Amino acid sequence: MKIIEGIENIKEPFKDAVITIGNFDGVHIGHQALFHEVIERADASRGTSVAMTFEPHPIRVIKQNGHPPLITLYEQKAELIARSGMDVLICVPFTREFASVTAKEFVEDILLKRIGMKTIVVGGDYAFGRNREGNLDFLRTYSKPLGFELVVADWIQVPHNGAGRISSTRIREFVTEGKVAEAQKLLGRYYQIRGMVQTGRNRGGKLLGFPTANIKLYDELAPKTGVYAVTVEHEGQKYKAVANIGFSPTFDDHIFTVEVHILDFNQNIYGKTIRVNFIERLRDEKKFSGISELSEQIRKDIVKAREILSL
């Protein structure tokens, strides 16, 4: 997939571009369905499948505070969109100046002239341009005179008889509630955080007998405090692990940490970036009477995690 950052870096219009536009936070199965529709239509016309997104998220520029944490930061979002099979990702730096562009200017000057749009694929609540004036009615009105096709994709409903449609808001709620298995159903993959392994408090191996990787998070959205069965990705390999998210109440630290005990692993990964996939929540974080009781509980957590991760 070709990544273009900035409208000005589009050298020439793409051949028969079929485009979808959005923030795509989480790149969940609803977004993936849009990409699939775009790719199918582009393949049928021997055109180019294009996704357009924005960085930073527009709400951060418009509201500046009170915005929710992102499910996927830009690096991961681009990776996931590439994995979907799209030909091109255009990332537009979102500024107050860009927010003032009218819907008509956006369609005529950017989508048609710059990108070469022949078809636009959007969801049922899509809107763009200054004051979100570019809604479906706007696109229907201008599609014929400006010579492009509008495709409104069906909503993707929550699987397994869930009520409502898939949304980034719903996924964010599941993650913050610790319902990572529910989030997985909407994402189409396990929720993942990324971070650099840093020096911790040297308690895992020395005191407890279970060395842990203390992670400095890159991501904004962390699951609810507690213990989880996870997998860890490092340098192309995947390992089974147990993660603890929280404040280490047994030690009265009151410092938020994400620590991972990687099973059957003895490499030095300080300063390295790892990815942690959340498979299932095992239990709440709890204050134990002392080191021996905590160590025994960790042993039980590892046994349970091995069972879950072996399925």
Backbone bond lengths (Angstrom), bond angles and torsions (degrees), N, CA, C in turn:
res aa  C-N    CA-C-N  psi(-1)  N-CA   C-N-CA  omega(-1)  CA-C   N-CA-C  phi
1 M - - - 1.460 - - 1.526 109.84 -
2 K 1.315 115.60 135.63 1.453 121.06 177.46 1.521 109.09 -88.38
3 I 1.334 117.28 131.93 1.465 121.74 178.51 1.525 108.63 -110.38
4 I 1.330 115.56 125.76 1.468 121.44 177.91 1.519 107.68 -118.80
5 E 1.321 116.76 122.47 1.459 121.13 -179.24 1.520 108.99 -107.73
6 G 1.333 115.61 104.61 1.458 121.45 -178.63 1.520 111.82 107.32
7 I 1.312 116.76 129.05 1.467 122.57 179.80 1.528 110.81 -56.80
8 E 1.328 116.53 -37.84 1.465 120.75 -176.60 1.528 112.60 -64.55
9 N 1.324 117.37 -15.93 1.469 120.51 -179.65 1.526 113.48 -91.86
10 I 1.323 116.87 5.18 1.469 120.32 172.43 1.523 106.94 -81.46
11 K 1.314 117.29 111.11 1.463 121.36 -172.80 1.519 112.72 -74.26
12 E 1.330 116.75 -37.64 1.456 121.04 179.61 1.518 108.98 -156.27
13 P 1.342 118.29 157.73 1.463 120.18 -179.52 1.533 111.17 -59.91
14 F 1.321 115.96 148.58 1.459 121.29 178.01 1.526 109.73 -82.70
15 K 1.299 115.31 153.79 1.465 119.99 -179.65 1.525 110.03 -69.03
16 D 1.347 116.38 120.42 1.465 122.40 175.31 1.539 111.56 41.36
17 A 1.322 115.64 58.86 1.464 120.35 -174.98 1.529 111.66 -67.27
18 V 1.327 114.72 130.58 1.462 122.62 170.51 1.522 105.00 -109.72
19 I 1.345 116.61 120.99 1.458 119.92 -168.73 1.518 112.15 -125.88
20 T 1.320 115.58 147.35 1.457 122.11 166.21 1.519 107.31 -128.29
21 I 1.325 115.97 147.52 1.460 121.18 -171.87 1.520 109.28 -130.55
22 G 1.316 116.41 135.82 1.459 118.65 177.98 1.509 111.84 176.43
23 N 1.323 115.96 175.33 1.465 120.77 175.36 1.519 111.20 -81.32
24 F 1.334 115.95 -30.01 1.470 123.06 175.59 1.527 113.09 52.75
25 D 1.336 117.06 38.63 1.459 119.31 179.09 1.526 109.79 -67.99
26 G 1.323 116.34 121.03 1.455 121.95 -177.36 1.513 113.19 97.38
27 V 1.345 116.42 -24.06 1.471 120.85 -175.27 1.531 109.01 43.49
28 H 1.333 115.82 54.88 1.464 121.78 -175.97 1.528 111.29 -79.46
29 I 1.327 117.44 -178.50 1.466 119.36 -172.26 1.530 112.24 -68.61
30 G 1.337 117.49 -19.73 1.456 119.53 171.58 1.520 111.24 -67.97
31 H 1.327 116.53 -44.99 1.466 120.89 175.20 1.524 110.70 -62.61
32 Q 1.317 115.66 -42.68 1.467 119.79 -179.03 1.527 111.51 -60.95
33 A 1.344 116.27 -34.63 1.463 120.16 177.65 1.533 110.54 -65.98
34 L 1.340 116.83 -38.52 1.465 120.23 175.05 1.525 110.90 -60.81
35 F 1.338 115.89 -46.27 1.467 119.65 179.92 1.529 110.67 -60.91
36 H 1.329 116.36 -40.77 1.466 120.85 179.95 1.533 110.18 -61.18
37 E 1.335 115.84 -43.01 1.478 120.50 178.90 1.530 110.46 -62.95
38 V 1.326 116.67 -43.78 1.462 121.75 179.21 1.530 110.51 -61.22
39 I 1.326 116.14 -47.07 1.474 120.73 -177.47 1.527 110.80 -63.50
40 E 1.332 116.65 -42.88 1.466 120.03 179.44 1.523 111.31 -60.67
41 R 1.320 117.18 -44.91 1.457 121.20 -178.63 1.529 111.64 -69.75
42 A 1.323 116.69 -37.36 1.461 119.91 177.21 1.528 110.70 -66.36
43 D 1.329 116.45 -41.27 1.467 120.05 178.28 1.527 111.05 -62.85
44 A 1.334 116.07 -40.10 1.473 120.14 -177.92 1.525 111.69 -64.71
45 S 1.332 116.46 -31.98 1.471 119.70 -178.68 1.524 112.40 -102.79
46 R 1.335 115.32 6.23 1.470 121.27 -175.49 1.526 110.61 55.00
47 G 1.319 113.95 38.31 1.448 120.46 179.79 1.514 112.00 -101.36
48 T 1.328 115.68 -159.31 1.462 122.47 -175.10 1.524 109.22 -117.94
49 S 1.325 116.51 128.77 1.471 121.09 176.73 1.528 108.68 -87.30
50 V 1.332 115.72 126.98 1.464 121.28 -173.23 1.528 109.74 -131.28
51 A 1.323 116.27 134.06 1.470 122.26 170.18 1.523 107.45 -115.64
52 M 1.336 115.80 136.97 1.465 120.22 175.32 1.522 108.76 -117.92
53 T 1.327 116.11 131.61 1.462 120.59 176.46 1.514 109.04 -134.40
54 F 1.328 116.31 179.95 1.461 120.98 -172.89 1.531 110.20 -132.19
55 E 1.325 115.14 146.27 1.463 121.31 179.58 1.523 108.51 -144.53
56 P 1.318 119.48 121.14 1.464 126.36 0.27 1.526 111.73 -73.34
57 H 1.342 115.36 174.61 1.455 120.62 176.99 1.535 108.34 -56.10
58 P 1.334 118.56 131.34 1.471 121.03 -176.55 1.516 115.00 -51.29
59 I 1.325 118.44 -35.02 1.464 120.11 -177.86 1.524 110.78 -63.35
60 R 1.332 117.82 -25.77 1.466 121.37 -179.57 1.521 111.56 -74.42
61 V 1.319 115.69 -26.18 1.458 120.01 177.60 1.523 110.34 -85.35
62 I 1.319 115.67 -40.67 1.463 120.48 -175.29 1.527 111.33 -76.21
63 K 1.339 117.46 -44.76 1.468 121.00 -177.70 1.528 112.86 -94.85
64 Q 1.317 116.74 -34.71 1.468 124.92 178.26 1.528 114.92 69.57
65 N 1.310 119.13 -22.47 1.463 120.09 174.18 1.524 108.26 -149.01
66 G 1.327 115.23 164.36 1.453 119.57 -179.56 1.516 114.10 77.86
67 H 1.334 116.97 12.24 1.463 119.71 -179.37 1.530 110.42 -84.72
68 P 1.337 117.92 149.49 1.464 120.67 -179.72 1.527 111.60 -75.26
69 P 1.331 117.71 157.63 1.468 119.73 176.20 1.523 110.63 -67.09
70 L 1.308 116.51 146.16 1.463 121.00 179.66 1.531 110.13 -76.18
71 I 1.320 115.72 144.94 1.467 121.62 175.13 1.522 109.55 -77.25
72 T 1.323 115.64 -41.55 1.464 120.32 179.01 1.522 109.42 -130.64
73 L 1.304 117.26 126.01 1.457 120.86 172.39 1.534 108.58 -73.89
74 Y 1.319 115.98 167.68 1.469 120.88 -169.88 1.535 112.84 -55.99
75 E 1.327 117.61 -43.14 1.469 120.38 -177.45 1.525 111.20 -57.12
76 Q 1.329 116.64 -47.64 1.457 119.64 -179.06 1.523 111.01 -70.50
77 K 1.330 116.81 -38.46 1.457 120.49 178.90 1.529 110.43 -58.34
78 A 1.332 116.61 -45.34 1.467 120.32 179.28 1.528 111.06 -62.94
79 E 1.324 116.99 -40.42 1.470 120.59 178.49 1.527 110.97 -61.34
80 L 1.325 116.30 -43.61 1.460 120.69 -177.17 1.526 111.53 -69.62
81 I 1.329 117.21 -38.27 1.462 119.88 177.18 1.526 110.07 -66.17
82 A 1.324 116.77 -39.23 1.469 120.00 175.96 1.519 111.03 -61.19
83 R 1.339 115.84 -40.12 1.461 121.05 -179.75 1.531 111.67 -63.09
84 S 1.333 116.70 -26.65 1.465 120.41 -178.85 1.524 112.37 -71.38
85 G 1.340 116.60 -19.59 1.463 119.83 178.34 1.512 114.98 104.37
86 M 1.329 118.21 8.41 1.468 120.73 178.73 1.527 110.67 -65.60
87 D 1.331 115.66 149.62 1.469 120.84 179.63 1.526 111.86 -78.60
88 V 1.335 116.30 -41.77 1.471 120.96 -171.90 1.523 110.05 -138.45
89 L 1.336 115.92 138.99 1.464 122.23 168.99 1.520 107.30 -119.06
90 I 1.332 115.18 123.30 1.463 120.66 175.39 1.523 107.63 -106.60
91 C 1.310 116.52 120.64 1.466 121.25 178.18 1.531 108.01 -106.85
92 V 1.326 115.09 117.98 1.459 121.08 -177.51 1.531 109.49 -99.72
93 P 1.334 118.59 121.22 1.464 119.89 174.32 1.532 108.58 -62.28
94 F 1.327 116.42 120.85 1.467 119.75 -175.24 1.520 109.46 -92.63
95 T 1.323 115.75 120.98 1.458 122.73 -179.69 1.534 108.70 -129.65
96 R 1.329 116.26 170.32 1.465 119.76 176.18 1.527 110.46 -64.27
97 E 1.322 116.36 -32.90 1.463 120.17 177.20 1.533 110.35 -64.01
98 F 1.346 115.96 -44.45 1.466 119.36 179.07 1.531 109.89 -65.61
99 A 1.322 117.29 -35.92 1.469 121.08 -179.68 1.524 111.79 -63.27
100 S 1.335 117.75 -20.81 1.462 121.11 -178.07 1.530 112.90 -86.47
101 V 1.342 116.68 -5.82 1.469 120.27 179.12 1.528 109.13 -66.90
102 T 1.333 116.50 131.73 1.467 119.43 179.59 1.519 110.20 -72.98
103 A 1.333 114.95 159.94 1.467 120.24 179.26 1.526 110.92 -60.04
104 K 1.328 117.25 -40.91 1.474 120.79 -178.44 1.533 110.48 -66.00
105 E 1.324 116.68 -42.46 1.471 120.46 177.08 1.530 110.34 -61.87
106 F 1.319 115.93 -42.08 1.465 120.64 -178.84 1.526 110.52 -61.35
107 V 1.329 116.50 -45.48 1.471 120.12 -179.23 1.520 111.13 -67.60
108 E 1.328 116.49 -49.98 1.470 119.91 -173.93 1.532 112.63 -71.87
109 D 1.329 116.24 -49.02 1.473 119.67 -171.66 1.528 113.19 -82.67
110 I 1.331 116.24 -35.15 1.467 118.67 -175.08 1.525 112.05 -100.10
111 L 1.336 116.09 -56.52 1.471 118.41 -174.70 1.524 112.31 -68.96
112 L 1.328 117.76 -45.76 1.464 119.92 -175.84 1.536 112.26 -83.65
113 K 1.320 117.29 -54.02 1.473 119.46 -174.47 1.526 112.46 -74.26
114 R 1.318 116.42 -48.57 1.473 119.50 -175.84 1.526 112.87 -76.32
115 I 1.341 116.26 -45.89 1.465 120.46 -171.03 1.523 112.14 -95.13
116 G 1.322 117.28 -26.05 1.464 119.36 -179.06 1.515 112.71 80.45
117 M 1.339 116.78 36.19 1.465 121.30 -176.40 1.525 111.89 -63.54
118 K 1.340 114.71 131.42 1.467 122.15 171.45 1.518 110.65 -109.32
119 T 1.370 115.86 -31.15 1.456 121.42 -178.59 1.518 108.67 -141.63
120 I 1.341 115.81 140.23 1.456 120.54 173.11 1.524 108.06 -120.58
121 V 1.338 115.76 132.22 1.468 122.69 -179.34 1.525 107.27 -113.79
122 V 1.336 115.86 121.78 1.468 119.44 -176.50 1.527 110.41 -137.73
123 G 1.331 115.30 164.71 1.461 121.48 173.46 1.515 110.90 -83.46
124 G 1.315 116.47 173.57 1.459 121.77 -172.94 1.513 115.66 -70.15
125 D 1.346 118.61 -15.22 1.468 120.18 -179.63 1.518 111.85 -115.78
126 Y 1.334 116.82 20.55 1.453 120.34 -174.76 1.534 111.14 -68.30
127 A 1.330 115.43 138.97 1.456 121.74 174.42 1.521 108.45 -152.62
128 F 1.328 116.69 149.86 1.462 120.84 -176.44 1.520 108.73 -151.90
129 G 1.331 114.65 175.92 1.457 119.97 177.24 1.517 112.26 80.76
130 R 1.325 115.26 175.61 1.463 122.13 -178.34 1.530 110.76 -54.98
131 N 1.320 115.45 127.47 1.476 121.60 -178.75 1.528 112.78 57.33
132 R 1.330 116.66 25.44 1.472 122.33 178.02 1.530 111.62 54.45
133 E 1.342 114.81 37.66 1.464 119.13 -177.26 1.533 112.51 -75.75
134 G 1.327 115.87 -16.39 1.468 119.03 -179.39 1.513 111.77 -87.13
135 N 1.317 116.76 71.11 1.464 120.50 -179.28 1.530 110.48 -93.04
136 L 1.325 116.90 -170.76 1.470 120.08 -177.70 1.517 111.68 -63.14
137 D 1.322 117.49 -38.86 1.473 119.64 178.17 1.525 110.48 -60.55
138 F 1.325 115.94 -41.63 1.469 120.43 178.01 1.533 110.19 -60.51
139 L 1.323 116.76 -47.65 1.463 120.50 -178.45 1.529 111.72 -64.54
140 R 1.325 116.79 -38.86 1.475 119.92 177.61 1.529 110.39 -64.35
141 T 1.320 116.05 -39.37 1.470 120.57 -178.41 1.518 111.95 -65.16
142 Y 1.336 116.42 -40.52 1.458 120.23 -172.78 1.534 114.45 -97.32
143 S 1.324 118.00 -10.49 1.465 119.07 -175.25 1.530 112.31 -60.67
144 K 1.331 116.87 -44.64 1.474 119.26 -177.11 1.528 111.95 -71.10
145 P 1.345 119.39 -52.67 1.472 118.52 -179.29 1.531 113.94 -63.03
146 L 1.334 117.57 -30.47 1.467 119.44 -179.48 1.523 112.87 -92.63
147 G 1.330 116.70 -8.31 1.465 119.93 171.65 1.509 116.09 81.13
148 F 1.343 117.36 39.06 1.468 118.74 173.08 1.521 109.20 -130.95
149 E 1.336 115.75 161.58 1.462 121.86 -179.81 1.524 109.60 -100.78
150 L 1.322 115.76 137.63 1.461 121.70 175.56 1.518 109.14 -106.17
151 V 1.334 116.64 127.71 1.462 122.32 175.48 1.521 107.66 -121.38
152 V 1.332 116.54 120.38 1.459 121.43 177.22 1.525 107.89 -101.46
153 A 1.311 115.84 111.52 1.466 121.06 -175.63 1.524 110.55 -76.69
154 D 1.316 116.15 149.43 1.461 121.77 176.86 1.526 109.90 -68.47
155 W 1.336 115.81 149.47 1.460 120.30 173.44 1.533 109.18 -64.42
156 I 1.312 115.82 145.66 1.461 121.09 171.25 1.524 107.19 -96.82
157 Q 1.315 116.56 118.63 1.460 120.81 -176.73 1.529 110.90 -81.40
158 V 1.314 115.29 154.47 1.464 120.99 176.57 1.526 108.68 -59.46
159 P 1.349 118.13 128.02 1.462 120.06 -177.15 1.528 113.33 -69.47
160 H 1.323 114.41 167.58 1.475 122.07 175.94 1.527 112.06 59.90
161 N 1.327 115.22 47.03 1.471 122.48 174.39 1.524 113.99 63.85
162 G 1.319 116.76 22.89 1.465 118.48 176.56 1.519 110.72 -75.25
163 A 1.310 116.68 150.42 1.462 120.61 -179.25 1.522 109.80 -85.49
164 G 1.319 116.27 141.04 1.450 120.90 174.79 1.512 113.67 88.69
165 R 1.340 114.25 -179.02 1.453 119.68 -177.27 1.525 110.49 -102.52
166 I 1.309 113.95 163.77 1.462 119.87 179.13 1.526 109.05 -72.18
167 S 1.316 116.11 135.36 1.462 120.11 178.19 1.521 109.58 -148.60
168 S 1.325 114.78 157.27 1.468 119.83 176.45 1.524 110.59 -63.73
169 T 1.329 116.62 -35.08 1.468 120.68 179.28 1.524 110.74 -61.19
170 R 1.319 116.54 -44.13 1.470 121.15 -179.27 1.532 110.70 -64.37
171 I 1.312 116.63 -41.74 1.468 120.93 178.67 1.530 109.93 -63.59
172 R 1.320 116.32 -43.75 1.467 120.80 179.62 1.532 110.31 -59.21
173 E 1.330 116.02 -40.83 1.465 120.20 178.46 1.524 111.20 -63.66
174 F 1.334 117.07 -44.25 1.459 120.58 179.43 1.526 110.87 -59.85
175 V 1.326 117.05 -44.58 1.473 120.76 -177.94 1.522 110.57 -64.45
176 T 1.323 117.33 -45.65 1.463 119.69 -177.45 1.527 111.83 -70.42
177 E 1.339 116.86 -20.27 1.469 120.75 175.37 1.530 112.16 -89.53
178 G 1.335 116.93 -1.16 1.463 120.85 -179.32 1.512 113.77 81.43
179 K 1.326 117.31 7.82 1.474 120.93 -178.15 1.530 109.56 -88.40
180 V 1.333 114.45 65.23 1.461 119.33 -173.33 1.527 112.21 -70.00
181 A 1.329 117.40 -28.55 1.468 119.97 176.99 1.522 110.33 -68.37
182 E 1.337 117.18 -34.46 1.470 120.96 176.43 1.527 110.34 -70.79
183 A 1.328 116.66 -40.13 1.464 120.62 177.94 1.526 110.62 -60.68
184 Q 1.332 115.93 -37.60 1.471 120.54 -179.53 1.530 111.77 -59.12
185 K 1.322 116.74 -37.31 1.471 120.55 -178.77 1.529 111.24 -64.14
186 L 1.330 116.97 -32.31 1.458 120.33 -178.15 1.530 112.71 -89.25
187 L 1.329 115.65 -28.28 1.461 120.12 178.68 1.526 112.46 -80.45
188 G 1.338 115.62 -28.49 1.460 118.85 -173.16 1.514 112.11 78.77
189 R 1.335 116.17 11.54 1.465 123.21 177.20 1.524 105.60 -164.51
190 Y 1.324 117.31 170.29 1.461 120.23 178.15 1.530 110.56 -76.27
191 Y 1.327 115.69 145.08 1.458 119.16 177.30 1.528 108.85 -64.77
192 Q 1.320 115.62 135.88 1.465 120.36 -174.26 1.523 111.27 -126.66
193 I 1.334 114.88 138.27 1.459 120.43 167.96 1.523 108.51 -116.41
194 R 1.326 115.04 157.95 1.464 120.58 179.08 1.520 108.65 -129.48
195 G 1.313 115.23 150.22 1.450 117.86 178.38 1.516 111.57 -174.09
196 M 1.320 114.45 168.28 1.465 120.88 179.81 1.525 109.60 -96.84
197 V 1.321 115.78 136.08 1.469 120.91 177.90 1.527 108.40 -75.42
198 Q 1.321 115.04 123.71 1.457 120.28 -178.24 1.527 110.26 -124.29
199 T 1.321 116.36 166.86 1.459 120.96 179.24 1.524 109.70 -65.95
200 G 1.323 115.69 128.74 1.460 120.61 179.97 1.516 111.13 -97.98
201 R 1.336 116.22 -140.81 1.458 120.55 -177.24 1.525 112.58 -105.32
202 N 1.346 114.51 13.48 1.468 121.12 175.37 1.529 113.40 54.42
203 R 1.328 114.98 40.97 1.460 118.32 178.93 1.518 112.34 -107.30
204 G 1.352 115.33 -31.04 1.462 119.30 -172.86 1.505 113.74 -54.36
205 G 1.333 116.07 -57.77 1.456 119.69 -177.99 1.512 112.65 -79.21
206 K 1.332 117.25 -44.21 1.465 121.18 -173.78 1.526 112.88 -71.07
207 L 1.320 116.93 -47.98 1.460 120.40 -176.11 1.525 113.15 -87.23
208 L 1.326 115.62 -44.05 1.465 120.46 -170.01 1.520 114.05 -99.68
209 G 1.331 116.08 -18.69 1.463 118.99 -178.48 1.522 113.50 84.11
210 F 1.336 116.20 10.15 1.459 121.13 179.75 1.524 108.82 -133.42
211 P 1.335 117.30 94.37 1.466 119.70 -178.77 1.526 111.48 -61.94
212 T 1.324 115.73 139.76 1.458 119.84 -178.63 1.519 111.04 -126.04
213 A 1.334 114.89 150.78 1.463 121.71 172.18 1.526 106.95 -93.74
214 N 1.327 116.10 117.90 1.457 122.18 178.40 1.530 107.59 -88.27
215 I 1.332 116.93 122.40 1.461 120.21 -169.44 1.528 111.85 -106.34
216 K 1.327 115.09 129.24 1.458 120.96 168.84 1.524 107.00 -88.31
217 L 1.333 116.07 109.48 1.457 120.57 -171.72 1.520 112.91 -68.79
218 Y 1.350 115.20 138.42 1.457 120.98 166.90 1.533 109.07 -89.87
219 D 1.325 115.18 -35.32 1.463 120.64 -173.94 1.527 112.15 -74.17
220 E 1.333 114.71 160.42 1.464 121.35 -179.35 1.525 112.41 -95.15
221 L 1.320 116.50 -25.72 1.462 121.22 -172.49 1.523 109.82 -107.73
222 A 1.330 116.62 112.28 1.465 121.35 177.37 1.520 108.90 -108.52
223 P 1.332 117.63 141.94 1.467 119.52 175.97 1.529 111.59 -61.97
224 K 1.320 115.55 163.51 1.457 123.01 177.85 1.532 110.59 -53.23
225 T 1.320 116.83 146.40 1.459 120.31 179.32 1.529 110.47 -55.92
226 G 1.322 115.08 144.57 1.457 120.36 -178.42 1.515 110.93 149.49
227 V 1.330 114.78 -169.81 1.466 121.79 -177.98 1.527 108.43 -114.32
228 Y 1.334 115.59 136.73 1.460 121.75 -173.54 1.524 111.91 -132.31
229 A 1.334 115.35 146.43 1.458 120.85 164.85 1.525 106.61 -81.98
230 V 1.325 116.30 126.15 1.471 121.01 -175.38 1.526 110.12 -137.29
231 T 1.327 114.56 168.32 1.458 119.75 165.22 1.522 107.41 -118.94
232 V 1.326 115.77 150.67 1.459 121.91 -179.14 1.523 108.91 -119.28
233 E 1.329 115.60 131.35 1.467 121.16 176.30 1.520 109.00 -106.10
234 H 1.332 114.37 128.38 1.466 120.58 179.91 1.514 108.93 -148.19
235 E 1.337 115.67 120.54 1.466 122.63 177.65 1.530 112.13 50.32
236 G 1.330 114.93 47.30 1.456 120.40 174.06 1.516 115.54 80.93
237 Q 1.331 117.09 -0.74 1.465 121.12 178.76 1.528 109.89 -111.01
238 K 1.339 115.53 152.49 1.464 120.54 179.32 1.522 109.04 -119.39
239 Y 1.337 116.07 134.45 1.463 122.05 -176.76 1.531 110.19 -127.35
240 K 1.313 116.56 149.04 1.458 121.81 173.52 1.529 108.36 -77.94
241 A 1.336 115.44 147.80 1.467 117.92 -176.35 1.527 110.57 -161.01
242 V 1.337 114.01 168.82 1.463 122.74 173.13 1.526 106.87 -123.18
243 A 1.338 116.05 132.00 1.462 120.05 -179.84 1.517 110.76 -114.80
244 N 1.325 115.48 141.84 1.469 120.82 172.64 1.522 107.95 -118.27
245 I 1.321 115.03 125.27 1.464 121.28 177.37 1.518 107.58 -115.91
246 G 1.322 116.42 124.73 1.457 116.91 178.19 1.506 114.65 154.37
247 F 1.346 115.26 -146.73 1.457 121.27 -167.30 1.530 113.77 -122.93
248 S 1.350 117.16 16.21 1.469 121.64 177.75 1.527 112.07 46.50
249 P 1.336 118.32 62.13 1.472 120.39 -174.08 1.525 114.41 -60.93
250 T 1.335 118.65 -27.06 1.469 120.66 179.17 1.520 110.43 -62.25
251 F 1.334 116.82 -30.65 1.463 121.02 -177.89 1.530 112.59 -100.53
252 D 1.342 116.66 -1.00 1.478 121.29 179.31 1.530 112.60 54.32
253 D 1.334 116.03 41.41 1.467 119.63 -178.68 1.525 112.65 -76.97
254 H 1.331 115.52 -40.87 1.466 122.09 -175.79 1.529 111.39 60.34
255 I 1.325 116.45 28.69 1.468 121.85 176.92 1.526 107.78 -117.94
256 F 1.330 116.64 125.91 1.463 120.48 -178.39 1.530 109.95 -70.33
257 T 1.336 116.05 128.24 1.465 120.31 178.79 1.533 110.35 -139.19
258 V 1.309 114.08 155.56 1.469 122.00 169.71 1.525 105.79 -120.89
259 E 1.331 116.19 113.67 1.461 121.28 -177.74 1.519 109.42 -123.47
260 V 1.328 115.53 140.33 1.463 120.73 -177.07 1.531 109.43 -128.17
261 H 1.330 115.83 126.36 1.464 121.06 171.34 1.530 107.17 -98.42
262 I 1.326 115.90 110.85 1.464 121.09 -177.58 1.520 108.17 -88.12
263 L 1.323 116.70 124.93 1.459 121.32 -175.03 1.523 111.18 -74.17
264 D 1.349 114.91 138.89 1.469 121.33 174.99 1.530 111.22 54.57
265 F 1.324 116.36 49.64 1.470 121.81 -172.48 1.519 108.53 -142.50
266 N 1.329 116.86 133.67 1.469 119.14 -179.74 1.524 113.56 -140.28
267 Q 1.325 117.03 27.23 1.463 120.17 179.19 1.530 111.10 -84.37
268 N 1.327 115.25 154.93 1.467 120.85 173.89 1.521 108.03 -87.97
269 I 1.329 117.04 111.88 1.463 120.26 -176.78 1.531 111.99 -119.93
270 Y 1.330 117.53 19.70 1.462 119.86 176.09 1.531 109.86 -59.25
271 G 1.324 116.42 133.75 1.456 121.09 179.92 1.513 113.95 82.62
272 K 1.328 117.13 -2.74 1.469 121.14 -179.74 1.529 110.24 -95.17
273 T 1.317 115.31 152.57 1.461 120.68 175.25 1.522 109.56 -91.62
274 I 1.325 116.17 131.74 1.462 121.08 175.60 1.524 108.91 -124.90
275 R 1.333 114.37 161.18 1.465 121.32 178.27 1.523 107.50 -118.89
276 V 1.323 115.81 134.76 1.463 121.16 -176.72 1.524 108.84 -118.97
277 N 1.347 116.66 120.52 1.456 123.02 179.24 1.528 108.83 -101.80
278 F 1.326 116.74 125.54 1.467 121.70 -175.81 1.531 110.65 -90.56
279 I 1.333 115.51 113.56 1.460 121.21 -175.09 1.520 111.71 -92.74
280 E 1.333 117.13 -51.14 1.468 120.05 -177.64 1.524 110.26 -156.58
281 R 1.320 115.89 142.78 1.462 120.62 177.25 1.524 109.02 -82.96
282 L 1.337 116.54 130.66 1.461 121.34 -177.20 1.521 112.38 -93.00
283 R 1.323 117.25 -43.94 1.467 119.28 -175.88 1.521 109.81 -169.33
284 D 1.341 114.71 169.91 1.460 121.60 172.59 1.521 110.15 -73.35
285 E 1.304 115.99 157.35 1.462 120.32 169.77 1.530 107.30 -71.09
286 K 1.324 116.41 144.05 1.461 120.48 -172.76 1.525 110.34 -144.64
287 K 1.332 116.15 149.55 1.461 120.79 175.50 1.521 109.08 -91.02
288 F 1.331 115.89 122.98 1.460 121.48 -179.11 1.534 109.96 -100.55
289 S 1.336 114.76 164.42 1.466 119.96 -176.34 1.521 112.70 -69.60
290 G 1.314 116.48 -23.43 1.460 119.22 -179.18 1.516 111.39 179.82
291 I 1.348 114.94 -172.45 1.465 121.66 -175.41 1.524 111.97 -61.35
292 S 1.335 117.87 -44.34 1.465 120.29 -174.78 1.527 111.52 -65.63
293 E 1.326 116.74 -39.73 1.474 118.94 179.37 1.535 110.53 -68.35
294 L 1.315 116.41 -39.74 1.463 120.27 177.96 1.526 110.79 -64.66
295 S 1.338 117.39 -43.48 1.474 120.95 179.04 1.526 111.34 -60.74
296 E 1.323 116.37 -40.85 1.460 120.28 179.25 1.529 110.82 -64.54
297 Q 1.328 116.80 -39.28 1.467 119.77 178.79 1.529 110.47 -67.10
298 I 1.323 116.72 -38.03 1.463 120.08 178.33 1.528 109.74 -63.00
299 R 1.329 117.67 -39.89 1.470 120.95 176.26 1.528 110.45 -58.37
300 K 1.320 116.14 -43.58 1.466 120.36 178.97 1.529 111.27 -65.70
301 D 1.337 115.99 -39.10 1.471 120.32 178.04 1.531 110.72 -61.44
302 I 1.334 115.84 -40.62 1.462 120.51 -179.11 1.523 110.79 -66.16
303 V 1.322 116.43 -41.96 1.473 120.12 178.08 1.522 110.42 -60.63
304 K 1.325 115.91 -45.31 1.459 120.39 -179.28 1.524 111.52 -65.74
305 A 1.339 116.01 -40.78 1.469 120.32 179.79 1.525 110.31 -64.46
306 R 1.334 116.68 -41.07 1.474 118.77 178.57 1.526 110.67 -59.88
307 E 1.342 116.54 -40.79 1.460 119.91 178.94 1.517 111.43 -61.69
308 I 1.328 115.82 -46.97 1.470 121.06 -178.66 1.521 110.69 -63.90
309 L 1.328 116.71 -45.48 1.459 121.41 -174.77 1.510 113.44 -76.18
310 S 1.336 116.91 -10.24 1.472 120.68 178.26 1.521 111.98 -90.90
311 L 1.341 116.80 -9.05 1.466 120.42 -178.11 1.527 111.13 -73.15
